[in-house]
């Protein structure tokens, strides 16, 4: 995993927790599944949500249910990472893991995916398991943390322009 991707994952997680809780918004795409615990809504981008579920790694039931509900509404999976153009998300590469040095070297497994509407709106989901140092899916059970953020088409366009300015193609000035 590239260092920029790890930073984006950390920022995504931080942004969700750093914002003030709000009431439910976009409940059709910021999906709270049955059995969800510690549900929190956030004012990140155009709406966000976080909760925990009991679903053993690799979370196939949870990811499948979210995918099914979004795609039934016409949302299409997008495999390119919004913040790292040219890199793929978990639709293409599956689960990744990293060591989180900010949390006692936890071994974190993450599946990040995005879907876009026909209007250019985007929803990004992150599914994470966090294990103690030197542990993993075969050694202990962990709750699945689900995080999602909704971005309207104008927000997506602003973010794409920001990323383009930060990482211009070769030969282009900032």
C-alpha positions, -999 to 999 in steps of 0.1 A, spaced: 0 0 0 14 34 -9 21 59 19 -4 83 3 -31 57 4 -24 50 42 -26 88 48 -59 90 30 -73 61 50 -62 78 82 -76 111 72 -109 95 61 -112 79 95 -101 110 113 -126 132 94 -155 110 103 -147 111 140 -136 148 141 -170 162 129 -200 170 150 -227 143 151 -258 152 132 -291 135 124 -296 109 97 -292 121 61 -292 103 28 -304 71 46 -309 54 12 -272 55 5 -257 59 40 -270 25 49 -274 13 85 -277 -25 85 -296 -46 110 -275 -53 141 -255 -20 138 -241 -7 171 -226 27 180 -243 44 151 -231 79 145 -239 104 118 -214 131 108 -212 164 89 -183 153 67 -185 163 30 -223 160 24 -230 134 51 -213 105 68 -220 76 90 -201 51 112 -211 20 131 -200 -14 142 -214 -48 132 -208 -84 141 -198 -100 108 -166 -122 107 -138 -114 83 -140 -109 53 -174 -93 59 -190 -107 27 -225 -105 41 -221 -68 50 -203 -57 19 -227 -77 -3 -258 -61 14 -244 -26 9 -234 -33 -27 -268 -49 -34 -288 -19 -20 -267 7 -38 -267 -10 -71 -305 -16 -69 -308 22 -68 -287 26 -99 -254 34 -82 -224 20 -101 -192 7 -86 -161 29 -93 -128 12 -90 -105 43 -92 -95 59 -59 -107 95 -58 -77 108 -38 -51 87 -57 -59 89 -94 -46 58 -112 -48 36 -81 -76 12 -76 -98 7 -46 -111 -26 -32 -136 -32 -61 -105 -41 -81 -79 -53 -55 -99 -66 -26 -88 -64 11 -56 -46 22 -39 -44 55 -16 -21 73 -1 -16 108 -16 14 126 13 29 146 -11 54 162 -31 25 179 -5 2 195 6 -12 161 -29 -26 155 -31 -48 124 -59 -32 104 -76 -49 74 -96 -25 52 -119 -28 22 -126 6 5 -151 10 -23 -169 37 -40 -201 40 -61 -213 69 -83 -248 79 -93 -258 89 -128 -256 126 -116 -220 123 -105 -227 120 -68 -204 96 -50 -206 75 -18 -174 59 -4 -176 30 21 -147 17 43 -150 -16 60 -124 -22 87 -113 -49 111 -87 -39 137 -67 -67 154 -41 -65 182 -4 -64 171 7 -97 155 -29 -109 152 -53 -112 123 -85 -127 110 -75 -163 117 -63 -156 153 -91 -135 168 -126 -122 161 -131 -84 157 -161 -62 151 -165 -49 116 -164 -11 115 -184 5 87 -178 41 76 -193 59 47 -193 94 33 -216 109 8 -204 135 -17 -227 154 -40 -214 159 -76 -202 195 -68 -182 182 -38 -167 154 -60 -157 180 -86 -140 202 -60 -121 173 -45 -110 161 -80 -97 196 -88 -79 198 -55 -62 164 -61 -53 174 -96 -36 206 -83 -17 187 -56 -6 160 -80 -5 174 -116 4 152 -145 40 153 -155 49 187 -172 18 205 -158 23 234 -134 5 236 -101 
